[in-house]
Amino acid sequence: MTGEVADMAGAMITTPATAADWLVIAPVIIPLIFGALLLMFRHEMRWHGIAALVGLAALMGAEVALFARVLEHGPVSMTMGSWLPPFGISFTVDLLGATFALTSGSIAFVCAVFTLRDIGVTGRRYGFYPFMMLMMAGVSGAFLTGDIFNLYVWFEVFVISSFGLLILGSEKAQIDGASKYAILNLVATTLFLIATAYLYGIFGTLNMADIVRKADGVRGGAPLMTLATLYLLAFGMKAAAFPVNFWLPASYHTPRIVVAALFGGLLTKIGIYALLRTLVMLFPVERAALADLIGWVAVATMILGVLGALAQSDTRRIFGFLVTSGVGVMLAGLSLGTETGISGAIFYAIHSMLIMTALYLLAGMMKERGGSFSLHELSGLYRNSPFLAAIALVLAAAVAGLPPASGLWPKVMLVKAAMDASAWWLAGAILLSGFLTTITLGRVFLLAFWRDHAGGHETRGTALPLLGYAALVALTVPIVVLGLFPEPVIRIANMAAAGLLHSSGYVGAVFAAGGGS
């Protein structure tokens, strides 16, 4: 063999990656770098908030560029380690992943603005900002990976970092909430890992595009229904779907309000994203067989979630149950499985990321102005802060699905899809959940804002109140804009749904010459 040169072109990528290809992994690399820098400069805590803002602004910029590239050119892929797919680990981004990543990065930036007034020296000393950056690396990685084992890895990254954020402060309620959060997520993670090992045993690959290519060939002789059911259970727990949803309202009311806002806006949507990716793209036949089960789970999650909210008096618990109820609405689109249904679920997920983050930040501002999270103690906030009351009214309309806010259109899409599929019971559940949500938030508004406070009102402010209002406005404006001008988002959601249902573009991006884009 002396003098012979092995031809590696059939096994390895021989062409260098272009600068544009690095956009695929930039949303993961950027928060990891900034998280490491924050740890290195742990003695300069006064600069941590500003450094995190810079890092998240860079993250947003990379996600905007990636979204624009995917929108123009279709799915893009980058495979690590020079090995051709499916042997190399691929990051593959379609419009669904790019849209969710951009929305999550934007929300994280807004929350970072809020933290400048909410996270003091103690929170910084215990690593709030490194945890936040690590969590965003995990969130971005989950949306962008093209390998199902790496989806598990990125789940672990954001779960570990979110656990650190949850217990920041070490109060008794936080430890109690973190215990429930950790135990149920451990069970879900174990099921996820078992299902992934089972999947590898069946397919011999963990590359999602490769699984799509092989699924039809093994369907007759492999227990794919068992595999799909395991993923439904694992990701259903992550998304807080009934009957494995009780951990969320038991834990999301315990951390700092900005942490609850991040969790409520982002973490359950990763479970929904994973369900869409696995059941719609990888196992569409099995999803169709499970459609009725998913539909009834959606109904139970919707209705029981909003009934739980009606029974609460703590605003944080109310919003936690509403997060759960919204998960049911998204599951309704998964159950229907049509392009309109999946598109409605995607649009609703974008809306839910914005609105649930805004609601938790609103709860923080209400507590600041009224001194409590309890509806038994809050009152007279309309006189105290008319501007905050106006924001609360808009957000209440958005959650309930009323005009002129963003919640109306995805519910219209889902109700139409349900009626087209003759699933009248599912359409009725969506409308009923919206009606009950209107009552729930009407109760919050009447008691906290409209009710007179006989004893006068003592304002409890912070040194930077304008930052709180700025963060709320930054979320409220797109919520209203999406309600008034929904066509661009509907078009993007339709394209993302079509990409899931017809995944040839996704597969082609992974197995293109050189494994690149």
C-alpha positions as CSV (number, residue, x, y, z in Angstrom):
1,M,0.0,0.0,0.0
2,T,3.1,2.2,-0.1
3,G,2.5,5.3,-2.1
4,E,-1.3,4.7,-2.4
5,V,-3.6,7.5,-1.4
6,A,-7.0,6.5,0.0
7,D,-10.0,8.1,-1.7
8,M,-12.1,9.4,1.2
9,A,-14.7,11.2,-1.0
10,G,-17.2,8.3,-0.6
11,A,-17.1,8.5,3.2
12,M,-16.0,12.0,4.2
13,I,-16.8,15.6,3.4
14,T,-13.9,16.9,1.4
15,T,-15.1,20.4,0.6
16,P,-14.7,23.1,3.3
17,A,-17.8,24.6,4.9
18,T,-18.7,28.1,3.7
19,A,-19.2,31.0,6.0
20,A,-22.9,30.8,5.4
21,D,-23.0,27.2,6.6
22,W,-21.8,28.2,10.0
23,L,-25.1,30.1,10.5
24,V,-26.6,26.7,11.1
25,I,-24.7,26.2,14.4
26,A,-24.1,29.8,15.3
27,P,-27.3,29.9,17.6
28,V,-25.7,27.2,19.7
29,I,-22.1,28.4,19.7
30,I,-22.9,32.0,20.6
31,P,-24.6,31.4,23.9
32,L,-22.1,28.7,24.9
33,I,-19.2,31.2,24.3
34,F,-20.9,34.0,26.3
35,G,-21.9,31.6,29.1
36,A,-18.2,30.5,29.3
37,L,-17.1,34.2,29.3
38,L,-19.5,35.0,32.1
39,L,-18.0,32.2,34.2
40,M,-14.5,33.4,33.5
41,F,-15.4,36.9,34.6
42,R,-17.5,35.8,37.6
43,H,-15.8,38.5,39.8
44,E,-17.1,41.3,37.5
45,M,-20.8,40.6,38.2
46,R,-21.9,44.1,37.7
47,W,-21.3,43.6,33.9
48,H,-23.0,40.2,33.7
49,G,-26.4,41.7,32.7
50,I,-24.9,43.9,29.9
51,A,-22.7,41.0,28.6
52,A,-25.8,38.7,28.5
53,L,-27.7,41.4,26.5
54,V,-24.8,41.6,24.0
55,G,-24.7,37.8,23.7
56,L,-28.4,37.5,23.2
57,A,-28.4,40.3,20.7
58,A,-25.7,38.4,18.7
59,L,-27.8,35.3,19.1
60,M,-30.9,37.1,17.7
61,G,-28.8,38.4,14.8
62,A,-27.6,35.0,13.9
63,E,-31.1,33.6,14.1
64,V,-32.5,36.4,11.8
65,A,-29.8,35.6,9.2
66,L,-30.5,31.9,9.5
67,F,-34.2,32.4,9.2
68,A,-33.7,34.6,6.1
69,R,-31.5,32.0,4.5
70,V,-33.9,29.1,5.1
71,L,-36.8,31.2,3.9
72,E,-35.0,32.0,0.7
73,H,-33.2,28.7,0.0
74,G,-35.1,26.0,1.9
75,P,-33.7,23.6,4.5
76,V,-30.0,23.8,5.2
77,S,-27.7,21.3,6.8
78,M,-24.2,21.1,8.2
79,T,-22.6,17.8,9.2
80,M,-19.9,17.6,11.9
81,G,-16.6,15.7,12.0
82,S,-16.2,15.6,8.2
83,W,-18.1,12.3,8.0
84,L,-20.9,12.1,5.4
85,P,-24.4,11.7,6.8
86,P,-25.8,9.6,8.3
87,F,-22.5,8.9,10.1
88,G,-21.6,12.4,10.9
89,I,-23.9,14.3,13.3
90,S,-26.0,16.8,11.3
91,F,-27.5,20.1,12.3
92,T,-30.4,20.5,9.9
93,V,-32.7,23.6,9.9
94,D,-36.0,23.9,8.1
95,L,-38.5,26.7,8.4
96,L,-40.1,25.2,11.5
97,G,-36.8,25.0,13.4
98,A,-35.7,28.4,12.2
99,T,-39.0,30.1,13.2
100,F,-39.0,28.6,16.7
101,A,-35.4,29.4,17.2
102,L,-35.8,33.0,16.2
103,T,-38.9,33.4,18.4
104,S,-37.2,31.9,21.4
105,G,-34.1,34.1,21.0
106,S,-36.2,37.2,20.7
107,I,-38.0,36.3,23.9
108,A,-34.8,35.6,25.8
109,F,-33.5,39.0,24.8
110,V,-36.6,40.7,26.1
111,C,-36.4,38.7,29.3
112,A,-32.7,39.7,29.7
113,V,-33.8,43.4,29.6
114,F,-36.2,42.6,32.4
115,T,-33.5,40.9,34.4
116,L,-31.5,44.2,34.7
117,R,-34.1,45.3,37.2
118,D,-35.1,41.9,38.6
119,I,-31.8,40.0,39.2
120,G,-29.8,41.4,42.0
121,V,-26.3,40.7,43.3
122,T,-27.3,37.4,44.9
123,G,-28.8,36.0,41.7
124,R,-25.7,37.0,39.8
125,R,-23.4,35.5,42.4
126,Y,-25.2,32.2,42.1
127,G,-24.8,32.2,38.3
128,F,-28.1,33.4,36.8
129,Y,-26.7,34.7,33.6
130,P,-24.4,31.7,32.8
131,F,-27.4,29.4,33.5
132,M,-29.5,31.5,31.2
133,M,-27.0,31.4,28.3
134,L,-26.6,27.6,28.8
135,M,-30.3,27.2,28.7
136,M,-30.6,29.1,25.4
137,A,-27.8,27.0,23.9
138,G,-29.9,23.9,24.8
139,V,-33.1,25.5,23.4
140,S,-31.4,26.5,20.1
141,G,-29.8,23.1,19.8
142,A,-33.1,21.3,20.2
143,F,-34.7,23.3,17.4
144,L,-31.8,23.0,15.0
145,T,-30.4,19.5,15.4
146,G,-31.0,16.9,12.7
147,D,-30.1,13.9,14.9
148,I,-32.5,12.5,17.4
149,F,-29.9,11.5,20.0
150,N,-28.6,15.0,19.9
151,L,-32.1,16.2,20.4
152,Y,-31.9,14.2,23.7
153,V,-28.6,15.8,24.5
154,W,-29.9,19.3,24.0
155,F,-33.0,18.5,26.1
156,E,-30.6,17.6,28.9
157,V,-28.6,20.8,28.5
158,F,-31.6,23.0,28.9
159,V,-33.2,20.9,31.6
160,I,-30.0,21.0,33.8
161,S,-29.6,24.8,33.3
162,S,-33.3,25.4,33.9
163,F,-33.1,23.4,37.1
164,G,-30.3,25.7,38.2
165,L,-32.5,28.8,37.4
166,L,-35.4,27.2,39.3
167,I,-33.6,26.8,42.6
168,L,-31.8,30.1,42.4
169,G,-32.5,31.6,45.9
170,S,-32.8,28.3,47.7
171,E,-36.1,29.1,49.2
172,K,-38.3,26.3,50.6
173,A,-41.0,26.8,47.9
174,Q,-38.3,26.7,45.2
175,I,-36.8,23.5,46.4
176,D,-40.3,21.9,46.6
177,G,-41.1,23.1,43.0
178,A,-37.7,22.0,41.7
179,S,-38.2,18.5,43.2
180,K,-41.4,18.0,41.2
181,Y,-39.9,19.5,38.1
182,A,-36.8,17.3,38.3
183,I,-38.5,14.0,39.1
184,L,-41.1,14.2,36.2
185,N,-38.4,15.5,33.8
186,L,-36.2,12.6,34.8
187,V,-39.0,10.1,34.0
188,A,-39.6,11.8,30.7
189,T,-35.9,11.8,29.8
190,T,-35.6,8.1,30.7
191,L,-38.5,7.3,28.4
192,F,-37.0,9.5,25.7
193,L,-33.6,7.6,26.0
194,I,-35.3,4.2,26.0
195,A,-37.3,5.1,22.8
196,T,-34.1,6.4,21.2
197,A,-32.2,3.2,21.9
198,Y,-35.2,1.3,20.6
199,L,-35.2,3.4,17.4
200,Y,-31.5,2.8,16.8
201,G,-32.1,-0.9,17.2
202,I,-34.7,-0.8,14.5
203,F,-33.2,1.6,12.0
204,G,-29.4,1.5,12.7
205,T,-29.3,5.3,12.5
206,L,-30.3,8.3,14.5
207,N,-30.2,10.8,11.7
208,M,-33.7,12.1,11.2
209,A,-33.5,12.4,7.5
210,D,-32.1,8.9,7.2
211,I,-35.0,7.6,9.4
212,V,-37.5,9.3,7.0
213,R,-35.9,7.5,4.1
214,K,-36.0,4.1,5.8
215,A,-39.3,4.2,7.6
216,D,-41.5,2.8,4.8
217,G,-39.1,-0.1,4.2
218,V,-39.2,-1.3,7.9
219,R,-42.8,-0.4,8.7
220,G,-44.2,-3.9,8.0
221,G,-41.8,-5.8,10.2
222,A,-40.9,-3.3,13.0
223,P,-43.0,-2.2,16.0
224,L,-43.1,1.5,14.9
225,M,-46.4,2.0,16.7
226,T,-44.7,1.1,20.0
227,L,-41.9,3.5,19.2
228,A,-44.3,6.4,18.3
229,T,-46.3,5.8,21.5
230,L,-43.1,6.0,23.6
231,Y,-42.2,9.3,22.0
232,L,-45.7,10.6,22.5
233,L,-45.5,9.8,26.2
234,A,-42.0,11.2,26.6
235,F,-42.6,14.4,24.8
236,G,-46.1,14.7,26.1
237,M,-44.6,14.9,29.6
238,K,-42.1,17.5,28.5
239,A,-44.9,19.5,27.0
240,A,-47.1,19.1,30.1
241,A,-49.9,17.3,28.4
242,F,-52.7,15.5,30.4
243,P,-52.4,13.3,32.4
244,V,-48.7,14.0,33.0
245,N,-49.0,17.8,33.3
246,F,-49.3,18.3,37.1
247,W,-45.6,19.1,37.5
248,L,-45.9,22.4,35.7
249,P,-48.4,24.3,37.8
250,A,-46.7,22.8,40.9
251,S,-43.3,24.3,40.0
252,Y,-43.6,27.4,37.7
253,H,-44.9,29.6,40.4
254,T,-41.8,29.2,42.6
255,P,-38.8,30.8,40.8
256,R,-38.1,34.5,40.1
257,I,-40.8,35.9,37.9
258,V,-38.4,36.4,34.9
259,V,-37.4,32.7,35.2
260,A,-41.1,31.7,35.2
261,A,-41.6,33.9,32.1
262,L,-38.7,32.1,30.3
263,F,-40.0,28.7,31.3
264,G,-43.7,29.5,30.4
265,G,-42.7,30.9,27.1
266,L,-40.2,28.4,25.9
267,L,-39.8,25.0,27.6
268,T,-43.2,23.4,26.9
269,K,-42.9,24.5,23.2
270,I,-39.8,22.4,22.8
271,G,-41.9,19.4,23.8
272,I,-44.5,20.4,21.1
273,Y,-41.7,20.9,18.6
274,A,-40.4,17.4,19.3
275,L,-43.8,15.9,18.9
276,L,-44.3,17.6,15.6
277,R,-40.9,16.6,14.4
278,T,-41.2,12.9,15.4
279,L,-44.8,12.1,14.9
280,V,-45.5,14.2,11.7
281,M,-42.2,13.9,9.9
282,L,-40.8,10.6,11.1
283,F,-43.9,8.5,11.9
284,P,-46.9,9.9,10.0
285,V,-48.7,6.6,9.6
286,E,-48.4,5.9,13.4
287,R,-49.5,9.5,14.1
288,A,-52.6,8.9,12.1
289,A,-53.4,5.7,14.1
290,L,-52.9,7.7,17.3
291,A,-54.9,10.7,16.1
292,D,-58.0,10.0,18.2
293,L,-56.0,9.4,21.4
294,I,-54.0,12.6,20.8
295,G,-57.3,14.5,20.2
296,W,-58.8,13.4,23.5
297,V,-55.5,14.2,25.3
298,A,-55.7,17.6,23.7
299,V,-59.3,18.1,24.9
300,A,-58.5,17.0,28.5
301,T,-55.4,19.2,28.6
302,M,-57.3,22.3,27.3
303,I,-60.3,22.0,29.5
304,L,-58.7,20.8,32.8
305,G,-56.0,23.4,32.4
306,V,-58.3,26.3,32.2
307,L,-60.6,24.9,35.0
308,G,-57.4,24.6,37.1
309,A,-56.7,28.3,36.4
310,L,-60.3,29.2,37.4
311,A,-59.7,27.6,40.8
312,Q,-56.6,29.6,41.6
313,S,-56.1,32.9,43.3
314,D,-52.3,33.3,42.8
315,T,-51.6,34.9,39.4
316,R,-48.5,32.8,38.8
317,R,-50.5,29.6,39.4
318,I,-53.3,30.9,37.1
319,F,-50.8,31.5,34.3
320,G,-49.2,28.2,34.9
321,F,-52.5,26.4,34.3
322,L,-53.1,28.6,31.2
323,V,-49.7,27.4,29.8
324,T,-51.0,23.8,30.2
325,S,-54.3,24.7,28.5
326,G,-52.4,26.2,25.5
327,V,-50.5,23.0,25.1
328,G,-53.8,21.2,24.6
329,V,-54.7,23.7,21.8
330,M,-51.4,22.8,20.0
331,L,-52.0,19.1,20.5
332,A,-55.3,19.5,18.7
333,G,-53.4,20.5,15.5
334,L,-51.1,17.5,15.9
335,S,-54.2,15.3,16.3
336,L,-55.8,16.6,13.1
337,G,-52.6,16.1,11.1
338,T,-53.7,18.1,8.1
339,E,-51.7,21.0,6.7
340,T,-54.2,23.5,8.1
341,G,-54.2,21.8,11.5
342,I,-50.4,21.6,11.8
343,S,-50.1,25.2,10.5
344,G,-52.5,26.4,13.2
345,A,-50.5,24.5,15.9
346,I,-47.3,26.2,14.7
347,F,-48.9,29.7,14.6
348,Y,-50.4,29.0,18.1
349,A,-47.0,28.0,19.4
350,I,-45.4,31.3,18.2
351,H,-48.3,33.1,19.8
352,S,-48.0,31.1,23.0
353,M,-44.3,31.8,23.3
354,L,-45.0,35.6,23.2
355,I,-48.1,35.7,25.3
356,M,-47.1,33.4,28.2
357,T,-43.8,35.2,28.6
358,A,-45.7,38.5,28.7
359,L,-48.3,37.2,31.2
360,Y,-45.6,36.2,33.7
361,L,-43.8,39.5,33.3
362,L,-47.2,41.2,33.8
363,A,-47.6,39.2,37.0
364,G,-44.3,40.6,38.2
365,M,-45.3,44.2,37.4
366,M,-48.7,43.6,39.2
367,K,-46.9,42.3,42.2
368,E,-44.6,45.3,42.2
369,R,-47.5,47.8,42.0
370,G,-49.8,46.0,44.3
371,G,-47.5,44.1,46.7
372,S,-48.8,40.6,46.1
373,F,-49.4,37.8,43.6
374,S,-52.7,37.0,45.3
375,L,-56.0,38.1,43.9
376,H,-57.3,38.4,47.5
377,E,-54.8,41.2,48.1
378,L,-54.5,42.9,44.7
379,S,-56.9,45.7,43.8
380,G,-57.2,49.2,42.4
381,L,-54.3,48.7,39.9
382,Y,-56.3,50.6,37.2
383,R,-56.1,53.8,39.2
384,N,-52.5,53.1,40.2
385,S,-51.3,52.4,36.7
386,P,-53.7,52.8,33.8
387,F,-51.0,51.9,31.3
388,L,-50.4,48.6,33.0
389,A,-54.2,48.0,33.0
390,A,-54.3,48.7,29.2
391,I,-51.5,46.1,28.6
392,A,-53.3,43.6,30.8
393,L,-56.5,44.0,28.8
394,V,-54.7,43.4,25.5
395,L,-52.9,40.4,26.8
396,A,-56.1,39.0,28.3
397,A,-57.8,39.3,24.8
398,A,-54.8,37.6,23.2
399,V,-54.9,34.6,25.5
400,A,-58.6,34.2,25.1
401,G,-58.4,34.3,21.3
402,L,-60.2,37.6,21.0
403,P,-59.4,40.4,18.5
404,P,-57.3,42.4,17.9
405,A,-54.5,40.2,19.3
406,S,-52.6,37.2,18.0
407,G,-54.6,34.5,19.7
408,L,-57.6,34.8,17.3
409,W,-56.1,33.5,14.1
410,P,-54.5,30.3,15.1
411,K,-57.7,29.3,16.9
412,V,-59.7,30.1,13.7
413,M,-57.3,27.9,11.7
414,L,-57.6,25.0,14.2
415,V,-61.4,25.3,14.4
416,K,-61.6,25.3,10.6
417,A,-59.3,22.3,10.3
418,A,-61.4,20.4,12.9
419,M,-64.6,21.2,11.2
420,D,-63.1,20.2,7.8
421,A,-62.2,16.8,9.4
422,S,-65.7,16.5,10.9
423,A,-64.1,16.6,14.4
424,W,-66.8,18.8,15.9
425,W,-66.0,17.7,19.4
426,L,-62.4,19.0,19.0
427,A,-63.6,22.3,17.5
428,G,-66.1,22.7,20.4
429,A,-63.4,22.0,22.9
430,I,-61.2,24.8,21.4
431,L,-64.1,27.2,21.5
432,L,-65.0,26.2,25.1
433,S,-61.5,26.6,26.3
434,G,-61.4,30.1,24.8
435,F,-64.7,31.0,26.6
436,L,-63.4,29.7,29.9
437,T,-60.1,31.5,29.5
438,T,-62.0,34.7,28.9
439,I,-63.8,34.2,32.2
440,T,-60.6,33.4,34.0
441,L,-58.7,36.5,32.8
442,G,-61.8,38.6,33.2
443,R,-61.8,37.6,36.9
444,V,-58.2,38.6,37.2
445,F,-58.8,42.0,35.6
446,L,-61.9,42.7,37.6
447,L,-60.3,41.8,41.0
448,A,-56.8,43.1,40.5
449,F,-57.4,46.2,38.3
450,W,-61.0,47.3,38.4
451,R,-61.9,46.6,42.0
452,D,-61.6,49.7,44.3
453,H,-59.1,49.5,47.1
454,A,-60.6,51.1,50.2
455,G,-57.4,51.5,52.1
456,G,-55.4,53.4,49.4
457,H,-52.6,51.9,47.5
458,E,-48.9,51.7,48.4
459,T,-46.7,51.4,45.3
460,R,-43.8,49.0,45.7
461,G,-41.4,50.0,42.9
462,T,-37.9,49.2,41.8
463,A,-35.0,51.4,40.8
464,L,-35.6,50.7,37.1
465,P,-39.4,50.6,36.6
466,L,-39.2,51.7,32.9
467,L,-37.2,48.5,32.0
468,G,-40.2,46.4,33.1
469,Y,-42.6,48.4,31.0
470,A,-40.2,48.3,28.1
471,A,-40.0,44.5,28.2
472,L,-43.8,44.3,28.4
473,V,-44.3,46.7,25.5
474,A,-41.7,44.8,23.5
475,L,-43.9,41.6,23.8
476,T,-47.3,43.3,23.5
477,V,-46.5,45.1,20.2
478,P,-45.8,42.0,18.2
479,I,-48.9,40.3,19.8
480,V,-51.1,43.1,18.5
481,V,-49.3,43.3,15.1
482,L,-49.8,39.5,14.6
483,G,-53.5,40.0,15.4
484,L,-53.9,42.9,12.9
485,F,-51.6,41.6,10.2
486,P,-51.5,37.8,10.5
487,E,-50.9,37.0,6.8
488,P,-47.0,36.8,6.9
489,V,-47.0,34.4,9.9
490,I,-49.8,32.3,8.4
491,R,-47.8,32.0,5.2
492,I,-44.7,31.0,7.2
493,A,-46.7,28.5,9.3
494,N,-48.2,27.0,6.1
495,M,-44.7,26.6,4.6
496,A,-43.4,25.0,7.8
497,A,-46.3,22.6,8.0
498,A,-45.8,21.6,4.3
499,G,-42.1,21.0,5.1
500,L,-43.0,18.6,7.8
501,L,-45.7,16.7,5.8
502,H,-43.5,16.6,2.7
503,S,-40.0,16.2,3.9
504,S,-38.1,15.7,0.7
505,G,-36.5,19.1,1.0
506,Y,-35.3,18.3,4.5
507,V,-33.9,14.9,3.4
508,G,-32.3,16.5,0.3
509,A,-30.5,19.2,2.4
510,V,-28.9,16.5,4.5
511,F,-27.8,14.1,1.7
512,A,-26.8,16.8,-0.8
513,A,-23.3,16.4,-2.2
514,G,-20.8,17.0,0.6
515,G,-23.5,16.9,3.2
516,G,-23.8,20.6,3.1
517,S,-26.6,23.0,2.1
